[in-house]
Amino acid sequence: MEEFICSVEFLRGPSALVARVSSEAGGIREYRGATAGSVIDQVINDLQEEFESAPTA
């Protein structure tokens, strides 16, 4: 059975790359950075912390 974990959107703004992350545990949050690598690192770190602290089923 599949279960919704999170949704991640990457958008290009006029001066920065934007990532919007949505999950049931963390809600909706947004990350901005000048480079794709910096934004992706922020998203990875946040999701890793969220999933590691989530209770297991």
Secondary structure per residue as TSV (DSSP state, phi and psi in degrees):
chain	resnum	aa	ss	phi	psi
A	1	M	-	360.0	134.4
A	2	E	-	-91.2	147.7
A	3	E	-	-136.6	137.8
A	4	F	-	-64.6	126.9
A	5	I	-	-108.1	-54.4
A	6	C	E	-163.8	165.6
A	7	S	E	-126.7	134.3
A	8	V	E	-129.0	127.9
A	9	E	E	-120.1	137.2
A	10	F	E	-114.1	127.1
A	11	L	E	-126.6	148.0
A	12	R	E	-103.3	116.3
A	13	G	-	-92.1	-179.9
A	14	P	S	-64.8	-30.8
A	15	S	S	-131.7	2.5
A	16	A	S	-156.6	159.8
A	17	L	E	-90.7	139.3
A	18	V	E	-122.0	135.7
A	19	A	E	-118.6	131.0
A	20	R	E	-113.3	124.3
A	21	V	E	-117.6	135.4
A	22	S	E	-132.2	129.3
A	23	S	E	-148.6	159.4
A	24	E	T	-65.5	-40.0
A	25	A	T	-73.8	-39.8
A	26	G	T	-103.0	-6.1
A	27	G	E	71.0	-152.7
A	28	I	E	-103.7	129.5
A	29	R	E	-140.9	162.7
A	30	E	E	-132.8	141.0
A	31	Y	E	-126.6	142.9
A	32	R	E	-131.2	146.3
A	33	G	E	-163.5	162.1
A	34	A	S	-76.2	-26.8
A	35	T	S	-123.5	154.8
A	36	A	H	-61.2	-40.8
A	37	G	H	-59.6	-41.1
A	38	S	H	-68.5	-38.0
A	39	V	H	-70.8	-43.0
A	40	I	H	-62.5	-41.3
A	41	D	H	-59.7	-42.0
A	42	Q	H	-62.0	-44.6
A	43	V	H	-64.3	-46.9
A	44	I	H	-59.6	-47.8
A	45	N	H	-61.0	-43.8
A	46	D	H	-64.8	-46.8
A	47	L	H	-67.8	-37.1
A	48	Q	H	-61.5	-46.0
A	49	E	H	-61.5	-43.4
A	50	E	H	-62.8	-46.5
A	51	F	H	-73.1	-31.4
A	52	E	H	-71.0	-29.5
A	53	S	H	-92.6	-4.8
A	54	A	S	-74.7	142.7
A	55	P	-	-67.9	144.2
A	56	T	-	-87.1	148.6
A	57	A	-	-85.5	360.0
